[in-house]
């Protein structure tokens, strides 16, 4: 029968592990609730119309098509039976294992305000990216449509919460979109009057970077027209406003980039966790007391030289490589490879056209050179020649033409709901429950009808409002099949 390795999660850590186990005497089952591996560092470029989804995501089955010893399951894991040595799927199926690897990643953390998620989507999945993209583009369309100056200003106000690399990168490209790409395409509005706020509760942007690089990033964003607000936490938000401290700002588009928490792996294992919900593991990435269970990537809390390993893609890949060596050694009867050692490869963040920051410790770079190094590094780590060429060509076209190619408004919002599933704005579900169909309510015409307060929906208490529907003709009701829409 052979040694059975079950890997939950096809992110950087899980996929690296599977690739490094090529030729090992084991049978591998890879389980993920999505059918693709996602290059998350460029996800924000899908959200901001620079890249399309197919350029940063690859079908898992295609990546592993030459690996007959690997079985891929599109399924949602709901638990781990440690006594029976099996993983439990949503339909009740159990997948037995001899070695279990959990690399389930992380999700957004709203610091006790989970109700904010429907109004302020984060950026972890392709669904998140396409939802943010359509909200950004529809904001300009609705501003063009409305004759009310106050409502127009609210649509042209964008709030990005969180001053880490994701927030900085989003703010920079949203500013480029409003000030460089769109001005010639609208007649009733001047998109250059957009108010783009980057809100950080801490004292400075990019807190993991050197202070001088944080200052450079803030200054570069301000030159692009971004309002940088540090030391001011968000205290409330809705579909119509965001409250910064005690200042209430009318705003129709809010993006969350402020924090993450680990997946449900801690609950599955009934294991000790850190404050972010990550499983506390030993120096060899195994669960204390159960060495046949390994936890990797954003799901794991492991310390090297007294410092926790950061939740970065290079760290996850290194953990996948280490775990593969550990499993190979066990199968061959060799001694363990020693504790996991993390080799930090530096921090990078792009701010926009010709501006980025790179922190390699003693070597720190800013400006155009850093921007080119950032781009080359990200292209290098993409999977496949086709993706590298596609991304390089799109970036070159955008640089030369000052246009963003992926600006289609194509689908409904995909919103997370309680219980781990996702719901689109007309009641369909993926991975969290059955699909269902209901008629879209008649939509108001923003040019003639007064604003309407949000109403509570009838599916798991997920709020629905006119802001959440794709209505280029707002007065026309339609029927839309339930379930998630195809990613574009």
C-alpha positions as CSV (number, residue, x, y, z in Angstrom):
1,X,0.0,0.0,0.0
2,X,2.9,2.4,0.7
3,X,3.2,5.3,3.1
4,X,0.2,7.6,3.0
5,X,0.9,11.3,3.1
6,X,-2.1,13.7,3.2
7,X,-1.5,17.3,2.5
8,X,-4.2,19.9,3.3
9,X,-3.7,23.1,1.4
10,X,-2.1,23.8,-2.0
11,X,-0.5,27.1,-1.1
12,X,3.2,27.8,-1.2
13,X,4.1,25.4,1.6
14,X,1.8,22.5,0.6
15,X,2.7,22.6,-3.1
16,X,6.4,22.9,-2.4
17,X,6.2,19.9,-0.2
18,X,4.5,17.8,-2.8
19,X,6.9,18.9,-5.5
20,X,9.9,18.0,-3.3
21,X,8.5,14.6,-2.5
22,X,8.8,13.5,-6.2
23,X,10.2,10.0,-6.3
24,X,9.7,9.3,-2.6
25,X,8.2,5.9,-1.7
26,X,4.8,7.3,-0.7
27,X,1.4,8.0,-2.0
28,X,0.2,11.6,-1.6
29,X,-3.3,13.0,-1.3
30,X,-3.5,16.8,-1.8
31,X,-6.7,18.4,-0.6
32,X,-7.8,21.9,-1.2
33,X,-11.2,23.6,-1.4
34,X,-10.1,25.5,-4.6
35,X,-8.8,23.9,-7.7
36,X,-5.9,26.3,-8.2
37,X,-2.6,27.3,-6.7
38,X,-2.5,31.1,-6.2
39,X,0.5,33.4,-6.3
40,X,-0.8,35.7,-3.5
41,X,2.0,38.4,-3.7
42,X,0.4,39.6,-7.0
43,X,-3.2,39.2,-6.0
44,X,-3.6,43.0,-5.4
45,X,-2.7,43.5,-9.1
46,X,-5.8,41.5,-10.1
47,X,-7.8,43.7,-7.6
48,X,-6.5,46.9,-9.2
49,X,-6.9,45.9,-12.9
50,X,-3.3,45.3,-13.8
51,X,-3.5,41.5,-14.2
52,X,-6.1,38.9,-14.9
53,X,-6.8,35.9,-12.7
54,X,-5.3,33.3,-15.0
55,X,-1.9,35.0,-14.9
56,X,-1.4,34.4,-11.2
57,X,-3.2,31.2,-10.6
58,X,-2.7,27.7,-12.0
59,X,-5.0,24.6,-11.9
60,X,-3.5,22.2,-9.3
61,X,-4.2,19.2,-11.5
62,X,-2.3,20.7,-14.4
63,X,0.7,21.4,-12.2
64,X,0.8,17.8,-10.9
65,X,-0.4,16.1,-14.1
66,X,2.9,14.1,-14.4
67,X,2.7,12.8,-10.8
68,X,0.7,9.6,-10.9
69,X,1.4,9.0,-7.2
70,X,-0.4,12.2,-6.3
71,X,-4.2,12.3,-5.9
72,X,-5.9,15.7,-5.8
73,X,-9.2,16.2,-4.1
74,X,-11.3,19.3,-4.4
75,X,-12.9,19.3,-1.0
76,X,-13.3,21.1,2.3
77,X,-11.8,19.7,5.4
78,X,-13.9,19.9,8.5
79,X,-11.8,18.0,11.1
80,X,-8.9,15.7,11.9
81,X,-9.5,12.4,13.8
82,X,-6.1,11.9,15.4
83,X,-7.1,8.5,16.9
84,X,-8.4,7.1,13.6
85,X,-5.5,8.8,11.7
86,X,-7.9,10.3,9.2
87,X,-8.9,13.7,7.8
88,X,-12.7,14.3,7.7
89,X,-14.2,16.0,4.7
90,X,-17.4,18.1,4.6
91,X,-19.5,15.2,3.2
92,X,-18.3,12.9,6.0
93,X,-15.7,11.1,3.9
94,X,-12.5,10.2,5.8
95,X,-9.1,10.2,4.2
96,X,-6.6,8.0,6.1
97,X,-3.0,9.1,6.6
98,X,0.3,7.9,8.0
99,X,1.7,11.4,7.8
100,X,-0.5,14.5,7.9
101,X,0.7,18.0,6.7
102,X,-1.5,21.0,7.4
103,X,-0.7,24.0,5.3
104,X,-4.1,25.7,5.3
105,X,-3.0,29.4,5.3
106,X,-4.6,32.3,6.9
107,X,-7.7,34.5,6.6
108,X,-8.7,38.0,7.5
109,X,-8.8,39.2,11.1
110,X,-11.2,42.0,11.9
111,X,-10.3,42.3,15.6
112,X,-13.7,41.5,16.9
113,X,-15.7,43.2,14.2
114,X,-16.5,40.3,11.8
115,X,-19.6,42.2,10.7
116,X,-17.3,44.6,8.9
117,X,-16.2,42.0,6.4
118,X,-19.2,42.3,4.1
119,X,-18.4,46.1,3.7
120,X,-14.6,45.9,3.7
121,X,-13.4,42.8,1.9
122,X,-9.9,41.6,2.4
123,X,-7.5,40.2,-0.1
124,X,-6.7,36.5,0.2
125,X,-8.4,34.8,-2.7
126,X,-9.3,35.3,-6.4
127,X,-12.9,35.9,-5.3
128,X,-11.7,38.7,-3.0
129,X,-9.6,40.2,-5.8
130,X,-12.4,40.3,-8.4
131,X,-14.9,41.6,-5.8
132,X,-12.5,44.5,-5.0
133,X,-11.9,45.1,-8.6
134,X,-15.6,45.4,-9.5
135,X,-16.3,47.6,-6.5
136,X,-13.4,50.0,-7.5
137,X,-14.6,50.2,-11.1
138,X,-18.3,50.5,-10.1
139,X,-17.5,53.4,-7.8
140,X,-16.3,55.5,-10.7
141,X,-19.3,54.4,-12.8
142,X,-21.8,55.4,-10.1
143,X,-20.0,58.7,-9.5
144,X,-20.4,59.4,-13.2
145,X,-24.1,58.6,-13.0
146,X,-25.2,60.5,-9.9
147,X,-26.1,64.2,-10.1
148,X,-25.7,64.7,-6.3
149,X,-22.3,66.2,-5.5
150,X,-22.1,64.7,-2.0
151,X,-23.0,61.3,-3.3
152,X,-20.4,61.7,-6.1
153,X,-17.7,62.6,-3.6
154,X,-18.6,59.5,-1.4
155,X,-18.2,57.2,-4.5
156,X,-14.9,58.8,-5.2
157,X,-13.6,58.3,-1.7
158,X,-11.6,55.1,-1.2
159,X,-10.5,53.8,2.2
160,X,-7.7,51.2,2.5
161,X,-7.3,50.0,6.1
162,X,-3.8,48.7,7.0
163,X,-0.4,50.1,6.3
164,X,1.5,46.9,5.6
165,X,2.8,45.9,2.2
166,X,-0.6,45.0,0.9
167,X,-2.2,48.3,1.9
168,X,0.7,50.3,0.5
169,X,0.6,48.4,-2.8
170,X,-3.1,48.8,-3.1
171,X,-3.1,52.5,-2.3
172,X,-0.4,53.2,-4.9
173,X,-2.1,51.4,-7.7
174,X,-5.6,52.8,-6.9
175,X,-4.0,56.3,-7.0
176,X,-2.4,55.5,-10.4
177,X,-5.8,54.2,-11.6
178,X,-7.6,57.3,-10.6
179,X,-5.0,59.9,-11.5
180,X,-3.3,58.3,-14.6
181,X,-5.4,55.7,-16.2
182,X,-9.0,56.9,-16.0
183,X,-9.2,60.7,-16.4
184,X,-9.7,60.7,-20.2
185,X,-12.5,58.1,-20.1
186,X,-15.1,60.0,-18.0
187,X,-17.1,63.1,-19.0
188,X,-19.1,64.1,-15.9
189,X,-16.4,63.5,-13.3
190,X,-12.7,64.2,-12.9
191,X,-11.3,61.0,-11.5
192,X,-8.2,62.9,-10.4
193,X,-10.4,64.4,-7.6
194,X,-10.7,61.0,-5.9
195,X,-9.8,60.9,-2.3
196,X,-7.7,57.8,-1.5
197,X,-7.0,57.2,2.2
198,X,-4.5,54.8,3.6
199,X,-5.3,54.3,7.3
200,X,-2.8,52.7,9.7
201,X,-3.5,52.5,13.5
202,X,0.2,52.3,14.2
203,X,2.7,55.1,14.1
204,X,4.1,54.4,10.7
205,X,3.6,52.5,7.4
206,X,5.4,49.2,6.7
207,X,6.3,48.6,10.4
208,X,8.6,45.6,9.5
209,X,10.8,47.8,7.3
210,X,13.4,50.2,8.4
211,X,12.0,53.6,9.5
212,X,13.7,55.4,6.6
213,X,12.0,53.1,4.1
214,X,8.6,53.7,5.8
215,X,9.2,57.4,5.5
216,X,10.0,57.0,1.8
217,X,6.9,55.0,1.2
218,X,4.7,57.6,2.9
219,X,6.2,60.4,0.9
220,X,5.9,58.5,-2.4
221,X,2.2,57.8,-1.7
222,X,1.5,61.4,-0.8
223,X,3.1,62.5,-4.1
224,X,0.7,60.2,-5.8
225,X,-2.2,61.9,-4.1
226,X,-2.8,59.4,-1.3
227,X,-3.8,60.7,2.1
228,X,-1.7,58.8,4.6
229,X,-3.3,58.6,8.0
230,X,-1.2,57.0,10.7
231,X,-1.9,56.6,14.4
232,X,-5.6,56.8,13.7
233,X,-7.6,53.5,14.1
234,X,-10.8,52.8,12.3
235,X,-13.6,52.6,14.9
236,X,-16.6,51.9,12.7
237,X,-17.6,51.3,9.1
238,X,-20.5,50.4,6.9
239,X,-21.5,50.4,3.3
240,X,-21.9,54.2,3.4
241,X,-19.1,55.5,5.7
242,X,-15.9,54.8,7.6
243,X,-15.2,56.3,11.0
244,X,-11.5,57.2,11.7
245,X,-11.1,57.9,15.3
246,X,-14.1,60.2,15.9
247,X,-14.2,61.5,12.3
248,X,-17.0,60.1,10.1
249,X,-16.1,60.0,6.4
250,X,-18.8,59.2,3.7
251,X,-17.2,56.4,1.7
252,X,-18.6,53.7,-0.5
253,X,-15.5,51.6,-1.1
254,X,-13.5,50.2,1.8
255,X,-10.7,47.6,1.5
256,X,-9.3,45.7,4.5
257,X,-5.6,45.0,4.7
258,X,-5.1,45.3,8.4
259,X,-4.6,41.8,9.8
260,X,-4.9,38.0,9.4
261,X,-5.7,35.1,11.6
262,X,-4.9,31.4,11.0
263,X,-7.3,28.8,9.7
264,X,-9.3,26.3,11.7
265,X,-6.4,23.8,12.0
266,X,-5.9,24.6,15.7
267,X,-9.5,23.6,16.4
268,X,-9.1,20.4,14.4
269,X,-6.1,19.4,16.3
270,X,-7.2,20.8,19.7
271,X,-3.7,22.2,19.9
272,X,-2.1,25.1,21.6
273,X,-2.2,28.3,19.6
274,X,-0.7,31.8,19.6
275,X,-2.7,35.0,19.6
276,X,-3.2,34.9,15.8
277,X,-4.6,31.3,16.0
278,X,-1.5,29.6,14.6
279,X,-0.6,26.2,15.9
280,X,2.4,26.1,18.2
281,X,4.8,23.6,16.7
282,X,8.3,22.2,17.5
283,X,11.5,23.2,15.9
284,X,11.0,20.4,13.4
285,X,7.5,21.8,12.4
286,X,5.7,18.8,14.0
287,X,2.9,18.9,16.5
288,X,4.1,18.4,20.1
289,X,3.4,14.8,21.1
290,X,2.4,13.7,17.6
291,X,5.4,13.7,15.2
292,X,3.4,12.3,12.3
293,X,1.5,15.6,12.0
294,X,3.4,18.6,10.5
295,X,2.0,22.2,10.4
296,X,3.5,24.6,7.9
297,X,3.2,28.1,6.5
298,X,0.8,30.7,7.9
299,X,-0.9,27.9,9.9
300,X,2.2,27.4,12.1
301,X,4.0,29.3,14.8
302,X,7.6,28.3,14.9
303,X,10.5,30.3,16.3
304,X,14.1,30.5,15.0
305,X,16.6,32.1,17.3
306,X,13.8,33.2,19.6
307,X,11.9,35.0,16.8
308,X,8.8,33.8,15.1
309,X,9.1,33.0,11.5
310,X,7.2,35.6,9.5
311,X,4.1,34.7,7.5
312,X,5.7,35.3,4.1
313,X,5.8,33.2,0.9
314,X,9.5,32.5,1.0
315,X,9.2,31.2,4.6
316,X,6.3,28.9,3.6
317,X,8.3,27.5,0.7
318,X,11.3,26.9,2.9
319,X,9.1,25.1,5.4
320,X,7.7,22.9,2.6
321,X,11.3,22.0,1.5
322,X,12.3,21.2,5.1
323,X,9.2,19.0,5.7
324,X,9.9,17.1,2.5
325,X,13.4,16.4,3.7
326,X,12.1,15.3,7.0
327,X,9.6,12.9,5.5
328,X,12.1,11.5,3.0
329,X,14.6,10.9,5.9
330,X,12.0,9.0,7.9
331,X,11.0,6.8,5.0
332,X,14.7,6.0,4.3
333,X,15.5,5.4,8.0
334,X,17.9,8.4,8.1
335,X,18.3,10.7,11.1
336,X,16.2,13.8,11.2
337,X,17.6,16.8,9.4
338,X,17.8,19.0,12.5
339,X,15.7,21.9,13.4
340,X,14.1,24.2,10.8
341,X,16.3,27.2,9.9
342,X,14.7,30.2,8.2
343,X,16.8,32.1,5.7
344,X,15.3,35.6,5.5
345,X,15.3,36.9,1.9
346,X,14.3,40.5,2.7
347,X,11.2,42.5,2.5
348,X,9.9,44.1,-0.6
349,X,6.9,46.4,-1.4
350,X,6.0,48.3,-4.5
351,X,4.3,51.7,-4.2
352,X,3.4,52.3,-7.8
353,X,5.0,53.1,-11.1
354,X,8.8,53.5,-10.7
355,X,8.6,53.4,-6.9
356,X,9.3,50.5,-4.5
357,X,11.2,49.7,-1.3
358,X,13.5,46.8,-0.7
359,X,15.0,45.9,2.7
360,X,17.7,43.2,2.6
361,X,19.1,44.2,6.0
362,X,22.3,46.0,5.3
363,X,21.2,46.7,1.7
364,X,18.2,49.0,1.3
365,X,16.9,50.3,-2.0
366,X,14.2,52.7,-3.0
367,X,12.9,54.2,-6.2
368,X,13.1,52.9,-9.8
369,X,15.9,50.4,-9.2
370,X,14.0,48.8,-6.4
371,X,10.9,48.7,-8.6
372,X,12.7,46.9,-11.3
373,X,14.3,44.4,-8.9
374,X,10.9,43.8,-7.3
375,X,9.3,43.1,-10.7
376,X,12.1,40.7,-11.8
377,X,11.9,38.8,-8.5
378,X,8.2,38.3,-8.8
379,X,8.2,37.2,-12.4
380,X,11.0,34.7,-11.5
381,X,8.8,33.0,-8.9
382,X,5.8,32.6,-11.1
383,X,5.0,29.1,-12.3
384,X,5.6,28.4,-16.0
385,X,7.1,30.2,-18.9
386,X,3.6,31.3,-20.2
387,X,2.7,33.1,-16.9
388,X,6.1,34.8,-16.8
389,X,5.8,36.1,-20.3
390,X,2.1,37.1,-19.8
391,X,2.9,39.1,-16.7
392,X,6.0,40.7,-18.2
393,X,4.1,41.7,-21.4
394,X,1.2,43.1,-19.4
395,X,3.5,45.1,-17.1
396,X,5.5,46.4,-20.2
397,X,2.2,47.4,-21.9
398,X,0.9,49.2,-18.8
399,X,4.3,51.0,-18.4
400,X,4.4,52.2,-22.0
401,X,0.7,52.9,-22.6
402,X,-0.2,54.0,-19.1
403,X,-3.3,51.7,-19.3
404,X,-4.4,48.8,-17.2
405,X,-5.6,45.9,-19.3
406,X,-7.9,44.0,-16.8
407,X,-10.7,46.4,-16.3
408,X,-13.8,44.3,-16.9
409,X,-16.8,44.4,-14.6
410,X,-18.0,40.8,-15.0
411,X,-19.5,39.2,-11.9
412,X,-21.3,39.4,-8.6
413,X,-19.5,40.1,-5.4
414,X,-18.3,37.0,-3.5
415,X,-18.8,37.6,0.2
416,X,-17.7,35.4,3.0
417,X,-20.3,34.2,5.4
418,X,-20.3,32.5,8.8
419,X,-19.2,28.9,8.9
420,X,-16.4,29.2,6.4
421,X,-18.4,29.3,3.2
422,X,-18.7,32.1,0.7
423,X,-21.9,33.7,-0.5
424,X,-22.5,35.7,-3.6
425,X,-24.9,38.7,-3.4
426,X,-27.9,36.8,-4.6
427,X,-27.7,33.9,-2.2
428,X,-25.5,31.2,-3.7
429,X,-22.9,29.4,-1.7
430,X,-19.6,27.6,-2.4
431,X,-17.8,25.3,0.0
432,X,-20.0,26.3,2.9
433,X,-23.4,25.0,2.1
434,X,-26.0,24.3,-0.7
435,X,-26.5,26.5,-3.7
436,X,-29.8,28.3,-3.9
437,X,-31.5,30.8,-6.2
438,X,-33.5,33.9,-5.3
439,X,-34.7,36.9,-7.3
440,X,-32.6,40.1,-7.1
441,X,-34.7,42.9,-5.5
442,X,-35.6,45.8,-7.7
443,X,-32.7,48.2,-7.6
444,X,-33.0,52.0,-7.0
445,X,-31.8,54.4,-9.6
446,X,-29.1,56.5,-7.9
447,X,-29.8,59.4,-10.3
448,X,-33.5,59.7,-9.2
449,X,-34.0,57.7,-6.0
450,X,-32.8,58.7,-2.5
451,X,-30.2,56.5,-0.8
452,X,-31.7,53.5,0.9
453,X,-30.6,52.0,4.2
454,X,-29.2,48.4,4.1
455,X,-31.7,45.7,4.8
456,X,-30.9,42.4,6.5
457,X,-30.9,39.5,4.1
458,X,-32.6,36.2,4.8
459,X,-29.5,33.9,4.4
460,X,-27.4,33.5,7.6
461,X,-27.9,37.2,8.4
462,X,-25.6,38.4,5.6
463,X,-26.5,42.1,4.9
464,X,-27.6,42.9,1.4
465,X,-27.7,46.4,0.1
466,X,-28.0,48.1,-3.4
467,X,-24.2,48.6,-3.2
468,X,-23.7,44.9,-3.4
469,X,-25.4,44.2,-6.7
470,X,-24.0,44.4,-10.2
471,X,-26.5,46.9,-11.6
472,X,-25.4,48.9,-14.6
473,X,-29.1,49.5,-15.2
474,X,-30.1,50.0,-11.5
475,X,-33.8,50.1,-12.2
476,X,-33.9,46.8,-13.9
477,X,-34.4,43.6,-11.8
478,X,-33.0,40.3,-12.9
479,X,-32.9,36.7,-11.9
480,X,-29.4,35.3,-11.3
481,X,-28.5,31.7,-10.6
482,X,-27.2,31.0,-7.1
483,X,-23.6,29.9,-6.5
484,X,-20.3,31.5,-7.2
485,X,-19.8,33.1,-10.5
486,X,-16.9,32.1,-12.8
487,X,-13.7,34.1,-12.1
488,X,-12.8,36.3,-15.0
